[in-house]
Amino acid sequence: MFRNGNSTLTRNNAGLSFYFHKFLTGQVVTLNAFKRFYLSLFVTYVTLENCYTTMLRIT
């Protein structure tokens, strides 16, 4: 029974490491996506900031 549990544990461990590897390889893609997302947010923020300061300058 203990050996059976041990083999199950080993099998789970292999599955976990596989999912962890998939998570890590997927992490690179999501990191690039986050970079693009934050870059677009930053550009939007800068654009809004410029519009706001321009409006202040006009008024």
N, CA and C atoms as a LAMMPS dump frame, in Angstrom:
ITEM: TIMESTEP
0
ITEM: NUMBER OF ATOMS
177
ITEM: BOX BOUNDS ff ff ff
-5.0000000000000000e+02 5.0000000000000000e+02
-5.0000000000000000e+02 5.0000000000000000e+02
-5.0000000000000000e+02 5.0000000000000000e+02
ITEM: ATOMS id mol type element x y z
1 1 1 N 0.837 -1.197 0
2 1 2 C 0 0 0
3 1 3 C 0.879 1.257 0
4 2 1 N 1.927 1.225 0.789
5 2 2 C 2.813 2.388 0.851
6 2 3 C 3.517 2.598 -0.485
7 3 1 N 3.925 1.442 -1.096
8 3 2 C 4.598 1.559 -2.386
9 3 3 C 3.635 2.1 -3.439
10 4 1 N 2.363 1.708 -3.323
11 4 2 C 1.36 2.193 -4.254
12 4 3 C 1.198 3.709 -4.109
13 5 1 N 1.124 4.174 -2.858
14 5 2 C 1.016 5.605 -2.602
15 5 3 C 2.241 6.351 -3.095
16 6 1 N 3.397 5.713 -2.942
17 6 2 C 4.645 6.331 -3.353
18 6 3 C 4.686 6.51 -4.866
19 7 1 N 4.233 5.484 -5.604
20 7 2 C 4.234 5.587 -7.06
21 7 3 C 3.244 6.658 -7.515
22 8 1 N 2.126 6.76 -6.794
23 8 2 C 1.154 7.812 -7.111
24 8 3 C 1.778 9.175 -6.881
25 9 1 N 2.536 9.289 -5.79
26 9 2 C 3.206 10.544 -5.47
27 9 3 C 4.209 10.906 -6.561
28 10 1 N 4.967 9.902 -7.009
29 10 2 C 5.946 10.139 -8.069
30 10 3 C 5.246 10.563 -9.348
31 11 1 N 4.13 9.906 -9.647
32 11 2 C 3.393 10.245 -10.858
33 11 3 C 2.861 11.675 -10.761
34 12 1 N 2.348 12.047 -9.589
35 12 2 C 1.856 13.412 -9.388
36 12 3 C 2.984 14.419 -9.509
37 13 1 N 4.144 14.053 -8.993
38 13 2 C 5.301 14.927 -9.043
39 13 3 C 5.707 15.189 -10.488
40 14 1 N 5.712 14.132 -11.3
41 14 2 C 6.054 14.279 -12.712
42 14 3 C 5.024 15.154 -13.409
43 15 1 N 3.761 14.958 -13.085
44 15 2 C 2.704 15.781 -13.668
45 15 3 C 2.844 17.233 -13.262
46 16 1 N 3.193 17.445 -11.984
47 16 2 C 3.359 18.807 -11.489
48 16 3 C 4.519 19.505 -12.175
49 17 1 N 5.633 18.785 -12.331
50 17 2 C 6.787 19.402 -12.98
51 17 3 C 6.48 19.707 -14.438
52 18 1 N 5.663 18.831 -15.075
53 18 2 C 5.268 19.079 -16.463
54 18 3 C 4.423 20.344 -16.542
55 19 1 N 3.455 20.465 -15.624
56 19 2 C 2.602 21.654 -15.628
57 19 3 C 3.397 22.901 -15.273
58 20 1 N 4.372 22.731 -14.376
59 20 2 C 5.213 23.865 -13.997
60 20 3 C 6.037 24.328 -15.194
61 21 1 N 6.538 23.355 -15.968
62 21 2 C 7.301 23.68 -17.177
63 21 3 C 6.409 24.397 -18.184
64 22 1 N 5.178 23.878 -18.336
65 22 2 C 4.226 24.529 -19.239
66 22 3 C 3.913 25.935 -18.751
67 23 1 N 3.785 26.072 -17.426
68 23 2 C 3.503 27.381 -16.838
69 23 3 C 4.655 28.343 -17.102
70 24 1 N 5.883 27.85 -16.957
71 24 2 C 7.054 28.704 -17.174
72 24 3 C 7.178 29.113 -18.631
73 25 1 N 6.941 28.162 -19.55
74 25 2 C 7.04 28.503 -20.965
75 25 3 C 5.899 29.426 -21.361
76 26 1 N 4.739 29.234 -20.747
77 26 2 C 3.623 30.131 -20.998
78 26 3 C 3.841 31.494 -20.368
79 27 1 N 4.634 31.512 -19.298
80 27 2 C 4.904 32.753 -18.578
81 27 3 C 5.616 33.758 -19.47
82 28 1 N 6.497 33.267 -20.33
83 28 2 C 7.237 34.152 -21.228
84 28 3 C 6.269 34.867 -22.16
85 29 1 N 5.301 34.112 -22.675
86 29 2 C 4.307 34.693 -23.582
87 29 3 C 3.474 35.728 -22.844
88 30 1 N 3.024 35.383 -21.636
89 30 2 C 2.197 36.321 -20.881
90 30 3 C 3.011 37.533 -20.466
91 31 1 N 4.307 37.343 -20.232
92 31 2 C 5.166 38.466 -19.865
93 31 3 C 5.232 39.463 -21.008
94 32 1 N 5.401 38.956 -22.231
95 32 2 C 5.405 39.835 -23.397
96 32 3 C 4.061 40.519 -23.565
97 33 1 N 2.995 39.773 -23.327
98 33 2 C 1.654 40.352 -23.431
99 33 3 C 1.471 41.446 -22.384
100 34 1 N 1.953 41.195 -21.16
101 34 2 C 1.86 42.199 -20.104
102 34 3 C 2.673 43.431 -20.459
103 35 1 N 3.864 43.198 -21.034
104 35 2 C 4.704 44.331 -21.439
105 35 3 C 3.973 45.186 -22.455
106 36 1 N 3.393 44.517 -23.459
107 36 2 C 2.642 45.259 -24.481
108 36 3 C 1.47 45.998 -23.854
109 37 1 N 0.777 45.318 -22.93
110 37 2 C -0.389 45.911 -22.28
111 37 3 C 0.004 47.15 -21.484
112 38 1 N 1.061 47.014 -20.667
113 38 2 C 1.487 48.141 -19.854
114 38 3 C 2.066 49.262 -20.702
115 39 1 N 2.709 48.902 -21.796
116 39 2 C 3.241 49.911 -22.706
117 39 3 C 2.104 50.716 -23.313
118 40 1 N 1.05 50.025 -23.741
119 40 2 C -0.1 50.733 -24.311
120 40 3 C -0.779 51.59 -23.246
121 41 1 N -0.842 51.071 -22.001
122 41 2 C -1.406 51.866 -20.91
123 41 3 C -0.589 53.121 -20.678
124 42 1 N 0.735 52.949 -20.697
125 42 2 C 1.639 54.077 -20.468
126 42 3 C 1.502 55.116 -21.57
127 43 1 N 1.426 54.637 -22.813
128 43 2 C 1.256 55.545 -23.948
129 43 3 C -0.062 56.299 -23.826
130 44 1 N -1.111 55.573 -23.444
131 44 2 C -2.416 56.21 -23.247
132 44 3 C -2.34 57.252 -22.146
133 45 1 N -1.652 56.896 -21.055
134 45 2 C -1.518 57.823 -19.924
135 45 3 C -0.766 59.082 -20.349
136 46 1 N 0.336 58.903 -21.078
137 46 2 C 1.132 60.042 -21.532
138 46 3 C 0.314 60.918 -22.473
139 47 1 N -0.44 60.281 -23.357
140 47 2 C -1.286 61.03 -24.293
141 47 3 C -2.333 61.837 -23.539
142 48 1 N -2.978 61.194 -22.552
143 48 2 C -3.979 61.901 -21.751
144 48 3 C -3.344 63.042 -20.977
145 49 1 N -2.163 62.78 -20.438
146 49 2 C -1.439 63.8 -19.679
147 49 3 C -1.11 64.991 -20.576
148 50 1 N -0.676 64.713 -21.797
149 50 2 C -0.368 65.781 -22.745
150 50 3 C -1.613 66.572 -23.097
151 51 1 N -2.721 65.876 -23.308
152 51 2 C -3.985 66.553 -23.607
153 51 3 C -4.386 67.45 -22.447
154 52 1 N -4.22 66.92 -21.236
155 52 2 C -4.618 67.675 -20.047
156 52 3 C -3.769 68.929 -19.891
157 53 1 N -2.442 68.79 -20.034
158 53 2 C -1.566 69.951 -19.887
159 53 3 C -1.802 70.953 -21.009
160 54 1 N -2.09 70.449 -22.199
161 54 2 C -2.402 71.349 -23.32
162 54 3 C -3.682 72.115 -23.037
163 55 1 N -4.685 71.437 -22.497
164 55 2 C -5.944 72.095 -22.148
165 55 3 C -5.714 73.148 -21.077
166 56 1 N -4.854 72.826 -20.108
167 56 2 C -4.554 73.793 -19.052
168 56 3 C -3.849 75.011 -19.642
169 57 1 N -2.965 74.762 -20.592
170 57 2 C -2.218 75.844 -21.21
171 57 3 C -3.153 76.742 -22.018
172 58 1 N -4.139 76.114 -22.669
173 58 2 C -5.078 76.878 -23.497
174 58 3 C -5.969 77.748 -22.616
175 59 1 N -6.448 77.166 -21.504
176 59 2 C -7.414 77.906 -20.672
177 59 3 C -6.752 78.899 -19.756
